[in-house]
């Protein structure tokens, strides 16, 4: 029987099929073959003995959060408490794009920002929209829904940004656990301990554990460069240029002329430096 893994806790996988839901454990051969089942995997199961027999081919997968076969990543980014981190945002965008997943940026907690901070945020949001990203906030769910229809959506972002709260707004029957920000640490407390897919209206959405740091793994400098989509708009005279050293680089000139957001370029340099 074929099904979809919608939750994993420890070694127990909850698999949704056309005839019901089964709690299954992976066959022992998975460990020998270094196969790790992920939420979002399509699989074949033995419904009588409650075994997962085979993991079917994936179209993509993420390491953090650990999930497979994703169509859309809803990147939830807090404006305050925890403070806005454009480095984390840009890193998540790159990871998502490199895994052929559509990113949607969602900013939360605007009400906590000062008037001056809101003005600066408007400029940042305008830039991300200008380079082609869908940008929204947690106040306009109806505008977001058409982009999620018939999709597998992962909601991801830093701890305390409001991911579980956001899902609760989408479906008031879920009652996912939320918590206050730690005042002493200035960041969120983990309330989601595992990845789980929820069926909401006409799409699946995965609530995932948050993070305060993130690394781009198993990608080249060239791949990271290409994930900064706006760089392609500024032709460079140097073949395969990484846009970090050459004096007459078209991308560096665009940064100087304020056509490319300075924080985006600085984050890019930091990312390729750490490869």
Secondary structure, DSSP 8 states (H G I E B T S, - for coil): -EEEEEEEETTEEEEEETTEEEEEEE-THHHHTT----BT-EEEEETTTTEEEEE---S-EEETTEEES-SEEEEEEESTTTT--HHHHHHHHHHHHHTT-EEEEEEE-GGGS-HHHHHHHHHHHHHHHHTT-EEEETT-HHHHHHHHTT-EEEEEEBTTSSHHHHHHHH-TT--------BTTTTB------S-EEEEETTEEEEE---BS-----S--HHHHHHHSGGGGGS--SSTT--SSS-TT-HHHHHHHTTSS-HHHHHHHHHHHHT-
